[in-house]
Amino acid sequence: MDANLIHKALANPLRREILAWLKTPDDVFAHERVAFGQGVPLNLIQARSGLSQSTVSAHVAALIAAGLLVSTRVGQFVFLSRNEAVIEAFIGQIGRGL
């Protein structure tokens, strides 16, 4: 876990929002009627953000590089889910360090 990369990733409000959306995908993306077993499709995150695909991809890449998201490719689709182990470890480190 690279705490500096995580802090950098969390400095952006959209990235924090994406993590929040993925915390409860069944509630946030309920109108999509998608089973989220593999995670949330990247295109749903892009649609919800209202931003361009390239902008969202750059933000998602930062979250993946920090270890906060896990990306799974199934055919032509990319599914995203939170890396709860890294998130919990980071929260623990913050709690011990501050």
C-alpha positions as CSV (number, residue, x, y, z in Angstrom):
1,M,0.0,0.0,0.0
2,D,1.4,3.4,-1.0
3,A,-0.2,5.9,1.3
4,N,1.1,8.8,-0.8
5,L,-0.6,7.6,-3.9
6,I,-3.8,7.1,-2.0
7,H,-3.7,10.6,-0.6
8,K,-3.1,12.0,-4.0
9,A,-6.0,9.9,-5.5
10,L,-8.3,11.0,-2.7
11,A,-7.5,14.7,-3.2
12,N,-9.9,14.9,-6.1
13,P,-13.6,15.2,-5.3
14,L,-14.7,13.0,-8.3
15,R,-12.5,10.2,-7.2
16,R,-14.0,10.3,-3.7
17,E,-17.4,10.3,-5.3
18,I,-16.6,7.3,-7.4
19,L,-15.5,5.4,-4.4
20,A,-18.7,6.4,-2.6
21,W,-20.8,5.2,-5.6
22,L,-19.0,1.9,-5.6
23,K,-19.6,1.4,-1.8
24,T,-23.3,0.8,-2.4
25,P,-23.7,0.1,-6.2
26,D,-27.1,-1.6,-5.8
27,D,-28.5,1.6,-4.4
28,V,-26.6,4.1,-6.6
29,F,-27.1,2.3,-9.9
30,A,-30.5,0.7,-9.0
31,H,-32.2,2.0,-12.1
32,E,-29.7,0.2,-14.4
33,R,-30.9,-3.3,-13.4
34,V,-27.4,-4.8,-13.6
35,A,-26.0,-7.6,-11.4
36,F,-22.9,-6.2,-9.9
37,G,-21.1,-9.5,-9.2
38,Q,-18.1,-8.5,-11.3
39,G,-18.3,-4.9,-10.2
40,V,-19.8,-1.8,-11.9
41,P,-19.3,-1.3,-15.6
42,L,-17.1,1.6,-16.4
43,N,-19.6,3.0,-18.8
44,L,-22.2,3.4,-15.9
45,I,-19.7,5.4,-13.9
46,Q,-18.9,7.6,-16.9
47,A,-22.7,8.1,-17.5
48,R,-23.4,9.0,-13.9
49,S,-20.5,11.5,-13.8
50,G,-21.6,13.3,-16.9
51,L,-18.0,13.7,-18.0
52,S,-16.2,12.5,-21.0
53,Q,-14.9,8.9,-21.2
54,S,-11.3,10.0,-21.3
55,T,-11.7,12.2,-18.2
56,V,-13.4,9.4,-16.2
57,S,-10.8,6.9,-17.4
58,A,-8.0,9.1,-16.2
59,H,-9.6,9.4,-12.7
60,V,-10.3,5.7,-12.6
61,A,-6.7,5.0,-13.6
62,A,-5.5,7.0,-10.6
63,L,-7.7,5.1,-8.3
64,I,-6.5,1.8,-9.7
65,A,-2.8,2.9,-9.4
66,A,-3.4,3.8,-5.8
67,G,-4.9,0.3,-5.2
68,L,-8.3,1.6,-4.2
69,L,-10.1,0.1,-7.2
70,V,-9.9,-3.3,-8.8
71,S,-10.5,-3.5,-12.6
72,T,-11.8,-6.7,-14.2
73,R,-12.1,-7.1,-17.9
74,V,-14.8,-9.4,-19.3
75,G,-14.8,-9.3,-23.1
76,Q,-15.0,-5.7,-24.1
77,F,-16.3,-4.5,-20.8
78,V,-14.4,-3.2,-17.8
79,F,-15.9,-3.7,-14.4
80,L,-14.7,-1.8,-11.3
81,S,-15.0,-2.6,-7.6
82,R,-13.5,-1.2,-4.4
83,N,-10.4,-2.9,-3.0
84,E,-11.8,-3.1,0.5
85,A,-8.6,-4.6,1.9
86,V,-6.5,-1.6,0.8
87,I,-9.2,0.9,2.0
88,E,-9.3,-0.7,5.4
89,A,-5.5,-0.8,5.7
90,F,-5.3,2.8,4.8
91,I,-8.0,3.8,7.3
92,G,-6.1,1.8,10.0
93,Q,-2.9,3.6,9.1
94,I,-4.5,7.0,9.3
95,G,-6.1,6.1,12.7
96,R,-2.7,5.0,14.1
97,G,-0.7,7.9,12.6
98,L,-2.8,10.9,13.3
